[in-house]
Amino acid sequence: MNSSGFTVTWPGRGEPEPPGAHGPAPVISALVPPLGAASGDSTLVEPPRAASGDSAAGKPGVRPRDEACEPRPYSGAVLVGDGARIAEARADLESHGLDPVGLAQLVYLDPPYNRGGSFDGYHDNMPRHSWLGYIETRLLVARELLAETGTVWVHLDDAEAHRVRCVLDEVFGVEGFIADLTVESNPKGRQLDRFFAGSHDRLMVYARDPEKVQLSGGIAAAVDPGDFPHVGADGVNFRLLPLRNTNKRFNPRTTPTMTYPLYGDPESGTVSVDPAPGLVEILPVFGDLSPAVWRWSRDRARERADELVCRTVRGRSGPRVDIYQRDRHEAGRIKKLKSIWLAQEVGSTDTARAELRAAGVDGFRTPKPESLMRRVIELSTAPGDLVVDLFAGSGTTAVAARELGRRWVVTERNPDTVRNVLLPRLGVSGA
Ligand SMILES: C[S@@+](CC[C@H](N)C(=O)[O-])C[C@H]1O[C@@H](n2cnc3c(N)ncnc32)[C@H](O)[C@@H]1O
């Protein structure tokens, strides 16, 4: 139970997982250098062995290609085995600077959704209660892996997401909840669905510690340069934002300190906090001319008067003079993301399959798109941070983390998927 005291239960909760639910302990299948390192630098490890229960758990036979060479810095590791047992590979990962326990800034889980299907290499049809126990086990593992500042991201669809939200509330605490995002995965909609053509997934985000969590408030890629149509004398694009607070909850009665006169010249654009010859007095008003307030205090307006511009606007009640802020599109600018992520921004399952084909691999039907994983990683981590994926599949997380200069550890239970999809996609050939 967590500090909020919230608990859930279901038949069979806490009982051992059914035979076959637990896979073998993960072993390192490949160590991968950062992008840009000389090709052929990957350390090849024994080819993935058949997952045959615990007997597969053994020391990974790490075989550097050139044993005479100094140890090379690796940024990522592909493990084959059950993600729930990732801590058993800790010593081997630690020797490569990739120990994940208590150090991961992002743990991503994209498990079988339990919709009753059977995909290449994995089944998606566990009895509901067993599936929930299986997910709970991996959420508890995710919590152990996370750094205090880290976040867990759980990808599901509406078949099970509401039940998993309850388990997440219990494992991470109600106060650990950050977001329950809607991700458009199939813009056309699954026409074979019975009543509604399913077109979205759910991506649930929780903090390991809500007091210490580090998560970006937005990303640079979400900023649309088209929103900044004007070009300043310095060549930097900008947009004009009303200095008036457009939220009707704020008015001279609720926020009396934010209503004061400014002075401006709509011809030259000049704005001043003090009266001067040729400048007209301007008070903030809404479109119906009822009194409003500014967004900036008088002190701030004085300090940053050169960012303000006076204009004549044609409002509902005729022309009037108003004040705008020149909001510049400067490097490093980020934008807060909405809680619905469209396929045109983050790709879809079709995009993801095309990415796999472009990488020269086929035979995995449920990949996530790379731009989605880039967004998740950019929001939740900084370069050099550690990213862990407990259900690696085709390795989209590894591809995106590597591209963004993060360290990463991904675990996939099916050795065929690792051998035929994940390693070739990363350009790491099996021995
Ligand atoms: C939905 S897919 C993940 C897709 C992945 N995000 C991608 O972009 O390719 C789920 C994957 O989890 C794997 N899997 C299932 N149970 C697992 C477990 N206990 N440990 C590790 N991987 C597991 C399945 O074999 C399958 O490849």
PDBQT file of the ligand as one rigid body, heavy atoms in Angstrom, charges set to zero:
ROOT
HETATM    1  C1  LIG A 501       3.412  -4.603 -27.599  1.00  0.00    +0.000 C 
HETATM    2  S1  LIG A 501       4.922  -5.378 -27.867  1.00  0.00    +0.000 S 
HETATM    3  C2  LIG A 501       6.096  -4.093 -27.584  1.00  0.00    +0.000 C 
HETATM    4  C3  LIG A 501       6.369  -3.294 -28.842  1.00  0.00    +0.000 C 
HETATM    5  C4  LIG A 501       7.492  -2.303 -28.701  1.00  0.00    +0.000 C 
HETATM    6  N1  LIG A 501       7.128  -1.169 -27.897  1.00  0.00    +0.000 N 
HETATM    7  C5  LIG A 501       7.937  -1.828 -30.077  1.00  0.00    +0.000 C 
HETATM    8  O1  LIG A 501       7.931  -0.624 -30.346  1.00  0.00    +0.000 OA
HETATM    9  O2  LIG A 501       8.283  -2.667 -30.884  1.00  0.00    +0.000 OA
HETATM   10  C6  LIG A 501       5.121  -6.363 -26.430  1.00  0.00    +0.000 C 
HETATM   11  C7  LIG A 501       6.419  -7.174 -26.427  1.00  0.00    +0.000 C 
HETATM   12  O3  LIG A 501       6.648  -7.637 -25.105  1.00  0.00    +0.000 OA
HETATM   13  C8  LIG A 501       7.204  -8.929 -25.170  1.00  0.00    +0.000 C 
HETATM   14  N2  LIG A 501       6.973  -9.548 -23.853  1.00  0.00    +0.000 N 
HETATM   15  C9  LIG A 501       5.876 -10.163 -23.383  1.00  0.00    +0.000 A 
HETATM   16  N3  LIG A 501       6.063 -10.541 -22.102  1.00  0.00    +0.000 NA
HETATM   17  C10 LIG A 501       7.310 -10.136 -21.750  1.00  0.00    +0.000 A 
HETATM   18  C11 LIG A 501       8.080 -10.213 -20.567  1.00  0.00    +0.000 A 
HETATM   19  N4  LIG A 501       7.601 -10.810 -19.479  1.00  0.00    +0.000 N 
HETATM   20  N5  LIG A 501       9.328  -9.684 -20.554  1.00  0.00    +0.000 NA
HETATM   21  C12 LIG A 501       9.827  -9.082 -21.669  1.00  0.00    +0.000 A 
HETATM   22  N6  LIG A 501       9.146  -8.995 -22.825  1.00  0.00    +0.000 NA
HETATM   23  C13 LIG A 501       7.906  -9.511 -22.865  1.00  0.00    +0.000 A 
HETATM   24  C14 LIG A 501       6.481  -9.587 -26.315  1.00  0.00    +0.000 C 
HETATM   25  O4  LIG A 501       7.218 -10.680 -26.819  1.00  0.00    +0.000 OA
HETATM   26  C15 LIG A 501       6.391  -8.417 -27.307  1.00  0.00    +0.000 C 
HETATM   27  O5  LIG A 501       7.513  -8.417 -28.161  1.00  0.00    +0.000 OA
ENDROOT
TORSDOF 0
